[in-house]
Amino acid sequence: MSQPRRGLRSRSGCMTCRRARVRCDEKHPICERCNRLELDCSYQPFVSRKERERRHREARERKTPIQIIPNIVGSLPHPTPADVNEFLHAVEDEVFPDMWNMHEWTTSMGHGFVLPEGSFNLETFDGLASGNKDTYTTSPSSPFQPLRALDLVGRDNVVFQDGYYAQGCVTLHFPNLRHPSPLKLSTSEKRAVEHYEKTLSLKFTTKNPTWSTQQIYICLGAQDPLIMHLLLAISFRDLFFKDKDKELHDLAQKHFRAGIGRLLTAISEEESPHHLSIMAAFWFLYMLGSSQIHAGIGTMMLLSRVVCDYVQKHVAGLLDLDPLNKRHANPPLPFHIRDQSLLARVTVWMFYADVGFCFCYRGGDLARYLCTDTRNISKIVDMGRAVLALNFDQAYPPDQAADDTQNLEVLDLLWKSAIMCQLVNDLDQNIPSDEIERQFCELEQTYSSIFKLAAMDLETRPRFLINADWILSYFYAIRIYHFRYTAQNEDRNVRPKVVKRALKSLLDIAQRIFAQGDEEHYERLHWPLFMAGIETTDAIHREWILEKFSSGKFKTVLEKVLKIQHLSGTRVHMSLVREMCSKEGDAPRVTFLGF
């Protein structure tokens, strides 16, 4: 009889302990826990990683890839079709902290998607295969249903089930927006929602959180548990990193698993698919993958492919991007203009996130698809402009509407700069040309008034100038990024005037922002400062930049690049810099988020 194993959690314990996500001493033939609780104890034969990969590969060769949802309106061809099963399997062999930590897989679900054993209680999801509509209803127009997937979690921890649990609840009132009824939440959930609304949302926008897209997400979550679960997951996760309270950690994991379960269910519904909820859920996955969790390179690349495939098949027609949709006299699905505007806004924000991930070789499929015709991005941006006025309706204050109008031009520069960033991202496959430089010059000329106003050191800066500071810091960083691709083996001290000006302007903006103490948005400066750090030859500037980075993330890569450049006397090529970023455990990210 084997001796019990001591210490770390086992990856090869008995199936009963692994399913319960508890430690197993691996004692054969029956472990101590199963013996004490009189449970069935069985061990799965060890299968090496190479053998698992071989089985997965053979299974994919035998089977036709599963579509997310049947194509209704047609789609443009995609060179690498996405497979949700492949996306989920990618997580298996990556070392994900906590919420992304999914090891074993089962294919017993009737709807065809693989679910990670240990991440979901499979018994509570058995109703899916038999079409139990009473348990999983994600229609925005339907009343709340008990979240039975969380029944085993405990009533004191997860209770946002409108009247389902009467004790230990607090009532959160929402404005008359989409969902007029109050929502029952536990005390901890109320805290998480308020943290998302008042603190976490500031990382996504410079706008008053009360009148921002993030507030719409909260109200949308009040009527759709899929969105609320993921919103609570990201909020509890952020609270955990601040307080280090294990209960917050556990709540984040539980809401994440419940949200993923509902996402799989919503995707598998062939009738009346809930595109807005699904796209909002995808956005939360982008945000979870780009937070302190730092999802692995393979998973984020596959997430980009899955979202790109979904946008082509189901969203392009709703946003009037699919030319095939024009052949239909009537659109395939009715869609409220309010929802269309929000869908457009979510798509643009995921575009920004995907551009950022692509820098570290962790995405790019969605960004490349949308950049194929820049008129599509322009159309999506236009559709999303009225999202706040349409959703808040008459409650939307006139001063907020005026603020939106004042920021239109500077936000146009944002999405156009993101396109430029993606063009440079793709220079690994494309030869650098003068066309990109011409487009840089054209943008500077078109938005010359913004460049001039942003250069003024005003004591009080309105929001459009605050946004201009962030956006121009990215514009200048992208300019340096492009130059580093075109100047491979040249003298490190030689650079054209436009790059010198970009470097100086970027550092001026950074110094002004840090002097103002806008701590909520400091992370947005990490990538621009990183680009300035690898290009500047001024020792004082380099030291100042390194001081602004916390340990890890961009700092580690920057120090390595500077050391190589010092020893070689030449610039490190951008392909190598990006590869170094992609291999970092807590990979840095380009924070191209909405404003």
C-alpha positions in Angstrom: 0.0 0.0 0.0 1.4 3.4 -1.0 2.3 6.0 1.6 0.1 9.2 1.7 1.5 12.2 0.0 2.1 15.3 2.1 2.2 19.0 1.1 1.0 20.6 -2.1 -2.4 20.0 -3.7 -2.2 16.9 -6.0 -2.8 16.9 -9.7 -3.0 13.2 -9.7 -5.2 12.5 -6.7 -8.4 10.4 -6.8 -11.2 11.5 -9.0 -13.6 12.1 -6.0 -11.2 14.6 -4.3 -10.4 16.3 -7.6 -14.0 16.7 -8.4 -14.6 18.3 -5.0 -11.5 20.4 -5.5 -10.0 19.3 -2.1 -6.6 17.9 -1.2 -6.0 14.2 -1.7 -3.2 12.3 0.1 -3.1 9.9 -3.0 -3.1 6.8 -0.7 -3.9 3.7 -2.7 -6.2 1.9 -3.1 -8.4 4.3 -1.0 -7.4 7.7 0.1 -8.0 8.8 3.7 -10.7 11.3 2.9 -12.8 8.8 0.9 -12.2 6.2 3.5 -13.4 8.5 6.3 -16.4 9.8 4.4 -17.2 6.3 3.0 -17.0 7.6 -0.6 -16.2 5.7 -3.8 -12.5 6.2 -4.5 -11.1 5.7 -7.9 -7.9 6.8 -9.7 -7.6 7.8 -13.3 -4.7 6.2 -15.1 -1.9 8.7 -15.6 -1.8 10.2 -19.1 1.1 12.3 -20.2 0.7 15.8 -21.7 1.9 14.5 -25.1 -0.6 11.7 -25.0 -3.5 14.1 -24.2 -2.4 16.3 -27.0 -2.3 13.4 -29.4 -5.8 12.3 -28.4 -7.2 15.8 -28.7 -5.6 16.1 -32.2 -7.0 12.8 -33.3 -10.4 13.7 -32.0 -10.4 16.9 -33.9 -9.4 15.1 -37.1 -12.3 12.7 -36.7 -14.9 15.3 -36.0 -16.2 18.3 -37.8 -15.5 21.5 -35.8 -18.5 22.6 -33.8 -20.0 26.0 -34.7 -20.8 28.3 -31.9 -24.2 29.0 -33.3 -25.6 28.1 -36.8 -24.9 30.8 -39.3 -28.0 32.9 -39.9 -27.0 35.7 -42.2 -23.8 34.4 -43.6 -20.2 35.4 -42.8 -17.0 36.4 -44.4 -14.4 33.7 -44.8 -11.9 33.3 -41.9 -8.6 31.7 -42.4 -8.5 30.0 -38.9 -12.1 29.0 -37.9 -12.6 29.1 -34.2 -13.6 26.1 -32.1 -15.0 26.7 -28.7 -13.9 23.2 -27.6 -10.3 24.1 -28.7 -10.6 27.3 -26.8 -11.5 25.4 -23.6 -8.9 22.7 -24.1 -6.2 25.3 -24.3 -6.7 26.1 -20.7 -5.9 22.5 -19.7 -2.1 22.7 -20.1 -1.6 26.3 -18.9 -0.8 27.2 -15.4 -3.6 29.6 -14.6 -4.0 31.1 -11.2 -7.3 30.4 -9.5 -10.2 31.3 -11.8 -8.5 30.2 -15.0 -7.2 27.0 -13.3 -9.1 24.3 -15.1 -7.4 20.9 -15.4 -9.5 18.0 -16.4 -12.1 17.9 -19.1 -15.3 15.9 -19.8 -17.4 15.6 -23.0 -20.5 14.2 -21.4 -22.6 17.3 -21.9 -25.4 16.9 -24.4 -25.0 20.4 -26.0 -21.5 19.4 -27.3 -19.3 21.7 -25.3 -16.6 20.4 -23.0 -16.8 21.6 -19.4 -13.8 21.5 -17.1 -14.2 19.0 -14.3 -13.6 20.6 -11.0 -14.6 24.0 -12.3 -18.3 23.2 -12.5 -20.5 21.0 -10.4 -21.5 18.7 -13.3 -24.5 17.3 -11.4 -26.1 20.8 -11.3 -25.7 21.2 -15.0 -27.4 17.9 -16.0 -30.6 19.8 -16.8 -28.9 21.4 -19.8 -28.7 18.2 -21.8 -32.4 17.6 -21.4 -33.4 21.2 -22.2 -34.4 22.3 -18.7 -35.5 25.8 -19.7 -36.8 26.6 -16.2 -33.3 26.4 -14.7 -31.4 28.4 -17.3 -33.2 31.3 -18.7 -31.0 34.2 -20.0 -33.7 36.2 -21.9 -33.6 39.8 -20.8 -37.3 39.9 -20.8 -37.8 37.0 -18.4 -38.0 37.1 -14.6 -35.1 35.9 -12.5 -34.8 32.2 -12.0 -33.1 30.5 -9.0 -29.4 30.1 -9.8 -29.3 26.4 -9.0 -25.7 26.1 -10.2 -24.8 28.0 -7.1 -27.1 26.3 -4.6 -24.2 24.3 -3.2 -22.1 27.5 -2.7 -24.0 28.6 0.4 -26.9 31.0 1.0 -24.8 33.6 2.8 -22.3 34.0 0.0 -24.3 34.2 -3.3 -27.9 35.3 -3.2 -28.7 37.7 -6.1 -31.9 35.9 -6.9 -34.7 38.4 -6.5 -36.8 37.1 -3.6 -35.3 33.6 -3.6 -33.6 34.0 -0.3 -35.3 36.4 2.1 -32.7 36.5 4.9 -29.3 38.2 4.8 -30.2 40.2 1.7 -29.9 43.9 1.0 -31.8 45.7 -1.8 -30.0 47.5 -4.5 -32.1 50.1 -6.3 -31.3 50.9 -9.9 -32.4 54.0 -11.9 -35.3 53.5 -14.3 -33.1 51.9 -16.9 -34.0 48.6 -18.5 -34.8 47.0 -15.2 -37.1 49.1 -12.9 -37.3 46.5 -10.1 -34.8 46.5 -7.3 -32.3 43.6 -7.1 -31.8 41.4 -4.0 -28.1 41.0 -3.2 -26.0 39.7 -0.3 -24.0 42.3 1.6 -20.8 41.1 0.0 -22.4 41.3 -3.5 -23.7 44.8 -2.9 -20.2 45.8 -1.9 -18.8 44.2 -5.1 -21.4 46.0 -7.3 -20.6 49.3 -5.6 -16.9 48.7 -6.0 -17.4 48.1 -9.7 -19.5 51.2 -10.1 -17.4 53.6 -8.0 -13.8 52.3 -8.2 -13.2 49.6 -10.8 -15.1 51.4 -13.6 -12.6 54.3 -13.2 -10.0 52.0 -14.8 -12.2 51.8 -17.9 -13.4 55.4 -18.3 -12.6 59.0 -17.5 -16.3 59.7 -17.4 -18.5 60.1 -14.4 -19.2 56.4 -13.5 -22.9 57.2 -12.8 -23.4 58.1 -16.5 -21.0 55.7 -18.1 -21.2 52.5 -20.1 -20.2 50.6 -17.0 -23.4 51.7 -15.2 -25.3 50.2 -18.2 -23.5 46.9 -17.7 -24.6 46.9 -14.0 -28.2 47.5 -15.0 -28.0 44.9 -17.7 -26.6 42.5 -15.2 -29.6 43.1 -13.0 -31.8 41.4 -15.6 -29.3 38.8 -16.9 -27.4 36.6 -14.4 -24.8 35.8 -17.1 -23.5 39.4 -17.1 -24.0 39.8 -13.3 -21.9 36.7 -12.5 -18.9 37.9 -14.6 -19.3 41.4 -13.3 -19.2 40.2 -9.7 -16.3 37.9 -10.6 -14.1 40.7 -11.8 -15.1 43.0 -9.0 -14.5 40.4 -6.3 -11.2 39.6 -7.9 -10.1 43.2 -7.7 -11.3 43.5 -4.1 -9.3 40.3 -3.3 -6.1 41.9 -4.6 -6.7 44.8 -2.4 -7.8 43.1 0.8 -6.3 39.5 0.5 -9.5 38.1 2.0 -9.9 34.5 1.0 -13.7 34.8 1.1 -13.5 37.4 -1.7 -11.2 35.0 -3.6 -13.7 32.2 -3.3 -16.6 34.4 -4.3 -14.8 35.5 -7.4 -14.1 31.9 -8.4 -17.7 30.8 -7.8 -19.2 33.7 -9.8 -16.7 33.1 -12.6 -17.6 29.4 -12.9 -21.3 30.2 -12.8 -20.8 32.9 -15.5 -18.9 30.5 -17.8 -21.6 27.9 -17.3 -24.3 30.4 -18.4 -22.1 31.6 -21.3 -21.8 28.1 -22.7 -25.6 27.7 -22.3 -26.4 31.0 -24.0 -24.0 30.2 -26.9 -25.5 26.8 -27.4 -29.1 28.1 -27.7 -30.0 28.1 -31.4 -33.3 29.9 -31.0 -33.3 33.6 -29.9 -29.6 33.8 -29.1 -28.7 36.6 -26.8 -26.0 38.3 -28.8 -25.7 41.4 -26.5 -25.3 39.3 -23.4 -22.8 37.0 -25.0 -20.7 39.9 -26.4 -20.7 41.6 -23.0 -19.6 38.3 -21.4 -16.7 38.1 -24.0 -15.7 41.6 -23.0 -15.5 40.6 -19.3 -13.3 37.6 -20.3 -11.0 40.0 -22.0 -10.9 42.1 -18.9 -10.3 39.1 -16.7 -7.6 37.9 -19.0 -5.9 41.3 -18.9 -6.1 41.8 -15.1 -3.9 40.4 -12.5 -4.9 36.9 -13.7 -2.9 37.3 -16.8 -4.3 34.4 -18.9 -1.8 32.5 -21.0 -0.8 33.2 -24.6 -2.7 30.3 -26.1 -6.0 31.0 -24.3 -6.1 34.7 -25.2 -5.2 33.9 -28.8 -8.1 31.5 -29.0 -10.4 33.9 -27.2 -9.6 36.4 -30.0 -10.4 33.7 -32.6 -13.7 32.7 -30.9 -14.9 36.3 -30.6 -13.8 37.1 -34.2 -15.7 34.1 -35.4 -18.8 35.1 -33.4 -18.7 38.7 -34.6 -18.5 37.5 -38.3 -21.3 35.0 -37.9 -23.8 36.9 -35.7 -22.8 40.4 -35.0 -21.7 41.7 -38.4 -25.3 41.5 -39.7 -26.7 43.2 -36.6 -24.2 46.1 -37.0 -24.8 46.2 -40.8 -21.2 45.1 -41.5 -21.9 42.0 -43.4 -22.5 42.7 -47.1 -24.4 39.4 -47.5 -27.0 40.7 -45.0 -28.1 43.4 -47.5 -29.6 40.7 -49.7 -32.2 40.0 -47.0 -35.4 42.1 -47.2 -35.8 41.8 -43.5 -33.1 41.4 -40.9 -32.8 37.9 -39.5 -33.4 39.0 -35.9 -35.2 42.1 -34.5 -32.8 44.3 -32.6 -33.6 47.4 -30.6 -31.5 50.4 -31.6 -30.6 50.9 -27.9 -29.1 47.4 -27.8 -27.5 47.8 -31.2 -25.7 50.9 -29.9 -24.5 49.1 -26.8 -23.4 46.1 -28.9 -21.4 48.5 -31.1 -19.7 50.0 -28.0 -18.8 46.6 -26.6 -17.4 45.5 -30.0 -15.2 48.6 -30.1 -13.9 48.1 -26.6 -13.0 44.5 -27.4 -11.2 45.8 -30.5 -9.1 48.0 -28.4 -8.3 45.1 -26.0 -7.4 42.8 -28.8 -5.0 45.3 -30.4 -3.3 45.5 -27.0 -3.1 41.7 -26.6 -1.7 41.4 -30.1 1.4 43.4 -29.1 2.3 40.5 -26.8 1.3 37.9 -29.4 -1.8 37.1 -27.4 -4.5 38.0 -29.8 -5.2 39.9 -33.0 -7.8 37.9 -35.0 -10.6 40.2 -34.0 -8.5 43.3 -34.6 -7.3 42.2 -38.0 -10.9 41.3 -39.1 -12.2 44.8 -38.1 -9.2 46.5 -39.7 -9.8 44.8 -43.0 -12.1 47.6 -44.0 -11.6 50.7 -41.7 -15.1 51.9 -42.8 -16.5 49.1 -40.7 -14.8 50.4 -37.5 -16.0 53.9 -38.4 -19.5 52.6 -38.7 -19.3 50.7 -35.4 -18.0 53.8 -33.6 -20.8 55.9 -35.1 -23.4 53.4 -33.9 -21.9 53.5 -30.4 -21.8 57.2 -30.0 -25.4 57.5 -28.8 -25.2 54.6 -26.4 -25.5 56.7 -23.2 -28.3 58.9 -24.4 -30.3 56.0 -25.8 -29.9 53.9 -22.7 -30.4 56.6 -20.0 -33.0 58.3 -22.2 -34.6 61.3 -20.5 -32.7 60.8 -17.3 -29.4 61.6 -19.1 -28.3 65.1 -18.0 -27.7 67.8 -20.7 -24.2 68.6 -19.3 -23.3 64.9 -19.8 -24.6 65.0 -23.4 -22.6 68.2 -24.0 -19.5 66.5 -22.6 -20.0 63.6 -25.0 -20.1 66.0 -27.9 -17.0 67.8 -26.7 -15.1 64.5 -26.7 -16.1 63.2 -30.1 -13.1 64.5 -32.1 -10.5 63.3 -29.6 -12.2 59.8 -29.3 -12.0 59.6 -33.1 -8.3 59.9 -32.8 -8.3 57.0 -30.4 -9.8 54.4 -32.7 -7.7 55.7 -35.6 -4.6 55.4 -33.4 -5.6 51.8 -32.5 -5.8 51.0 -36.2 -2.3 52.3 -36.7 -1.1 50.2 -33.7 -2.6 47.1 -35.4 -0.9 47.9 -38.7 2.4 48.0 -36.8 1.5 44.8 -34.9 1.3 43.1 -38.3 4.7 44.2 -39.5 6.1 40.8 -38.6 4.2 39.5 -41.7 4.3 42.7 -43.8 7.2 44.7 -45.0 7.4 48.2 -43.4 6.4 50.9 -46.0 6.2 54.6 -46.3 2.3 54.3 -46.3 2.2 53.9 -42.5 4.4 57.0 -42.0 2.2 58.9 -44.4 -0.9 58.0 -42.3 0.8 59.2 -39.2 1.5 62.5 -40.8 -2.1 62.7 -42.1 -3.5 62.1 -38.6 -1.3 64.8 -37.1 -2.5 67.2 -39.7 -6.2 66.3 -39.4 -6.2 66.6 -35.6 -3.7 69.4 -35.3 -5.9 71.4 -33.0 -5.9 68.6 -30.5 -2.2 68.3 -30.6 -1.8 72.0 -30.0 -4.3 72.2 -27.2 -2.9 69.1 -25.5 0.6 70.7 -25.5 -0.6 73.6 -23.4 0.1 73.2 -19.7 -3.2 74.4 -18.3 -3.8 74.3 -14.6 -7.4 72.9 -15.0 -7.9 70.5 -17.9 -11.4 69.6 -19.1 -12.1 65.9 -19.7 -11.5 66.1 -23.5 -7.9 67.3 -22.7 -7.5 64.6 -20.1 -8.5 62.1 -22.8 -6.2 63.8 -25.3 -3.3 63.3 -23.0 -3.9 59.6 -22.7 -4.6 59.1 -26.4 -1.7 61.2 -27.6 0.6 59.3 -25.3 -0.4 56.2 -27.3 -0.1 57.9 -30.6 3.5 58.9 -29.8 4.2 55.4 -28.5 2.9 53.9 -31.7 5.1 56.2 -33.7 8.1 55.0 -31.8 6.9 51.4 -32.2 6.8 51.8 -35.9 10.2 53.5 -36.1 11.7 50.5 -34.1 10.5 48.2 -36.9 12.1 50.3 -39.6 15.4 51.0 -37.9 17.0 47.6 -37.2 20.7 47.9 -37.0 21.2 51.6 -37.0 23.1 53.6 -34.4 20.9 53.8 -31.2 21.7 57.6 -30.9 20.3 58.4 -34.4 16.6 59.0 -34.9 14.6 61.2 -37.2 13.1 64.5 -36.0 9.5 63.2 -35.9 10.6 60.4 -33.5 12.6 62.8 -31.4 9.5 65.0 -31.1 7.3 62.0 -30.3 9.7 60.9 -27.6 9.8 64.4 -26.0 6.1 64.9 -26.2 5.3 61.5 -24.7 7.6 62.2 -21.7 6.1 65.7 -21.3 2.6 64.2 -21.1 3.7 61.5 -18.7 5.4 63.9 -16.3 2.2 66.1 -16.3 -0.1 63.1 -15.6 2.1 61.9 -12.7 2.3 65.4 -11.3 -1.5 65.6 -11.3 -1.8 62.4 -9.3 -4.4 60.6 -11.4 -3.6 57.2 -9.9 -6.7 55.5 -11.2 -5.3 55.6 -14.8 -1.6 55.2 -14.2 -1.6 51.7 -15.8 -2.6 53.3 -19.1 0.8 54.9 -19.2 2.8 51.7 -18.8 3.0 50.8 -22.5 3.8 54.3 -23.7 6.5 54.6 -21.1 7.8 51.2 -22.0 8.2 52.3 -25.6 9.9 55.5 -24.5 12.1 53.6 -22.2 13.5 51.3 -24.8 14.1 54.2 -27.2 15.5 57.0 -25.1 19.3 57.2 -24.6 18.9 59.7 -21.7 20.0 58.0 -18.5 17.9 60.3 -16.3 14.7 59.6 -18.4 15.4 55.8 -18.2 15.7 55.9 -14.4 12.6 58.0 -14.1 10.6 55.6 -16.3 11.9 52.5 -14.3 10.8 54.2 -11.1 7.2 54.5 -12.4 6.9 50.7 -13.0 6.0 48.3 -10.2 7.9 45.0 -10.1 7.1 42.6 -12.9 5.1 43.4 -16.0 6.9 45.9 -18.3 9.7 46.6 -15.9 11.3 43.1 -16.2 11.3 43.2 -20.0 12.5 46.8 -20.1 15.5 46.0 -17.9 16.4 43.1 -20.2 16.1 45.2 -23.4 18.2 48.0 -21.9 20.9 45.6 -20.9 21.0 44.0 -24.4 21.1 47.3 -26.1 23.9 48.5 -23.8 26.0 45.5 -24.5 25.4 45.4 -28.3 25.2 49.1 -29.0 22.2 48.6 -31.3 18.4 48.5 -30.9 16.7 45.2 -30.0 14.3 44.4 -32.9 10.7 44.8 -32.0 9.8 41.2 -32.9 12.2 40.1 -30.1 10.9 42.7 -27.7 7.3 41.5 -28.3 8.4 37.8 -27.9 10.1 38.7 -24.6 6.8 40.3 -23.5 4.8 37.3 -24.5 7.0 34.9 -22.4 6.7 36.9 -19.2 4.7 35.1 -16.5 2.6 38.2 -15.8 2.7 39.4 -19.3 2.4 43.2 -19.8 -0.5 44.5 -21.7 -1.4 47.5 -23.8 -4.3 49.2 -22.1 -6.3 50.3 -25.1 -9.5 50.7 -23.1 -12.6 52.9 -23.7 -12.8 56.5 -22.4 
